């Protein structure tokens, strides 16, 4: 036997200055909003203040997102992509792509190094074949160690794929929406990778 629950009846907010009609979300609800709960009395104040704070934080987050430039979104997408590359190569147990030495994952000594740099080939900045975990030493202080990077890249993805990367001169312009989608995609992929490692 199933018991049918009756839909809640609309009530009037008990705050004298409001008196708005609302459908209660829970039993015993006497006011229409967190703001009215603050006005209604001290017993509701802590919960109402907390609810208002959450609403304000959400609104601030939305406003901040709207103020971001295309460059801000690009930076965040690049960070998300680079984090994924490091997580991918760490999970696979790959050494540094250029030196072949084991990478120190304990600190902040690993970069996501691009074979063709973002400056010279911006259209390949989000190409997973073009980016691999690399020691900071090789990436930053040896200008990417390009000759050894190429040798390591051929060993990892094959001559044909390296040739395709080297000959790719296409132009790609990303819209702000595409950049946001890239950022979301790589954050989700990194999260999935890390969840798999923890299991």
C-alpha positions in Angstrom: 0.0 0.0 0.0 1.4 3.4 -1.0 0.7 6.5 0.9 0.1 9.5 -1.4 1.6 12.7 -0.2 -0.4 15.8 -0.8 1.4 18.7 -2.4 2.3 21.5 0.0 -0.2 24.4 0.1 1.0 27.9 -0.5 1.6 30.0 2.6 2.0 33.7 3.3 5.4 34.8 4.6 5.0 35.7 8.3 7.3 38.7 8.1 4.9 41.6 8.2 6.8 43.7 5.7 6.8 40.9 3.1 3.7 38.7 3.3 4.7 37.1 -0.1 3.0 33.8 -1.1 5.4 30.8 -1.2 5.2 27.0 -1.3 7.2 25.6 1.8 10.2 23.5 0.9 10.1 21.8 4.3 7.8 21.2 7.2 7.4 24.2 9.5 8.8 26.7 7.1 7.2 30.1 8.0 9.2 32.5 5.9 9.8 32.7 2.1 13.5 33.4 1.9 16.8 33.5 3.9 16.5 37.3 4.0 13.1 37.1 5.6 14.4 34.5 8.1 17.0 37.1 9.2 14.2 39.6 9.8 11.9 37.1 11.4 14.0 36.5 14.5 17.2 35.3 16.1 16.4 31.6 16.0 16.6 31.6 12.2 19.5 34.1 11.9 22.5 31.7 11.8 21.0 29.4 9.1 19.7 32.3 7.1 23.0 34.1 7.3 24.8 30.9 6.1 22.3 30.6 3.2 22.7 34.2 2.3 26.5 33.8 2.4 26.3 30.8 0.0 24.1 32.8 -2.4 26.5 35.8 -2.3 29.5 33.5 -2.9 27.7 31.9 -5.9 26.8 35.4 -7.3 30.4 36.6 -6.9 31.7 33.5 -8.7 29.4 34.2 -11.6 30.4 37.9 -11.7 34.1 37.0 -11.7 33.6 34.5 -14.5 31.9 37.2 -16.6 34.8 39.6 -16.0 37.4 37.1 -17.3 39.0 38.0 -20.6 39.7 35.5 -23.3 43.4 35.5 -22.2 42.3 34.6 -18.6 40.3 31.7 -20.0 43.3 30.6 -22.2 45.6 30.7 -19.2 43.3 28.5 -17.1 42.7 26.1 -20.0 46.5 25.8 -20.5 47.0 25.1 -16.8 44.3 22.4 -16.9 45.8 20.8 -20.0 49.4 20.9 -18.5 48.1 19.3 -15.3 46.5 16.5 -17.3 49.7 15.9 -19.2 51.7 15.6 -16.0 49.1 13.3 -14.4 48.9 11.2 -17.6 52.7 10.7 -17.8 53.0 10.1 -14.1 50.3 7.4 -14.2 52.1 5.8 -17.1 55.5 5.9 -15.3 57.1 7.9 -18.1 60.6 9.4 -17.6 61.5 12.9 -18.8 60.7 13.0 -22.5 64.1 14.6 -23.4 66.7 13.3 -21.0 65.1 9.9 -20.4 65.9 10.3 -16.6 63.3 9.4 -14.0 61.2 12.4 -13.0 61.0 13.8 -9.4 57.2 13.8 -8.8 57.5 14.7 -5.1 57.9 18.5 -5.5 57.4 21.0 -8.3 60.2 19.8 -10.6 58.1 18.6 -13.5 56.8 20.7 -16.4 54.4 19.8 -19.2 56.9 20.5 -22.0 55.8 21.2 -25.6 57.8 19.8 -28.4 56.7 22.7 -30.7 56.5 25.6 -28.4 53.2 27.5 -27.7 54.9 30.6 -29.0 55.9 29.2 -32.4 53.0 26.8 -32.8 50.0 28.1 -30.8 47.7 25.8 -32.8 49.3 22.8 -31.1 49.1 24.1 -27.6 46.4 21.5 -26.7 47.7 18.7 -28.9 48.4 15.8 -26.5 51.0 14.3 -28.9 53.0 17.6 -28.7 53.2 17.8 -24.9 54.9 15.5 -22.4 56.2 15.5 -18.9 59.7 17.0 -18.8 62.1 18.0 -16.1 62.1 21.8 -15.3 65.9 21.7 -16.0 65.4 20.5 -19.6 62.3 22.6 -20.3 63.3 25.9 -18.8 67.1 26.0 -18.7 67.9 24.0 -21.8 65.3 25.6 -24.0 63.3 22.4 -24.1 66.3 20.3 -25.1 64.7 20.0 -28.6 67.2 17.5 -30.1 66.8 15.0 -27.3 63.1 15.7 -27.0 62.7 14.7 -30.7 64.5 11.4 -30.1 62.3 10.7 -27.0 59.2 11.7 -28.9 60.0 9.3 -31.9 60.5 6.5 -29.4 57.2 7.3 -27.6 54.7 8.2 -30.5 56.6 7.1 -33.6 58.2 8.8 -36.6 55.0 9.3 -38.5 53.3 11.2 -35.7 56.4 13.4 -35.2 56.5 14.1 -38.9 52.8 15.1 -38.7 53.4 17.4 -35.8 56.4 19.1 -37.6 54.5 19.6 -40.8 51.3 20.9 -39.1 51.0 24.6 -40.0 47.3 25.0 -39.7 45.8 28.0 -38.0 43.3 27.5 -35.2 41.4 30.3 -33.5 39.6 29.3 -30.3 36.5 31.1 -29.2 36.0 31.8 -25.5 33.4 29.1 -25.4 35.8 26.5 -27.0 38.5 27.5 -24.5 36.1 27.0 -21.6 35.1 23.6 -22.9 38.8 22.6 -23.2 39.4 23.7 -19.6 36.4 21.7 -18.4 37.4 18.6 -20.5 41.0 18.5 -19.1 39.9 19.1 -15.5 37.5 16.2 -15.8 40.1 14.0 -17.4 42.7 14.8 -14.7 40.1 14.2 -12.0 39.3 10.8 -13.5 43.0 9.9 -13.8 43.6 10.8 -10.2 40.5 8.9 -9.0 41.8 5.8 -10.9 45.1 6.1 -9.1 43.5 6.4 -5.7 41.3 3.3 -6.2 
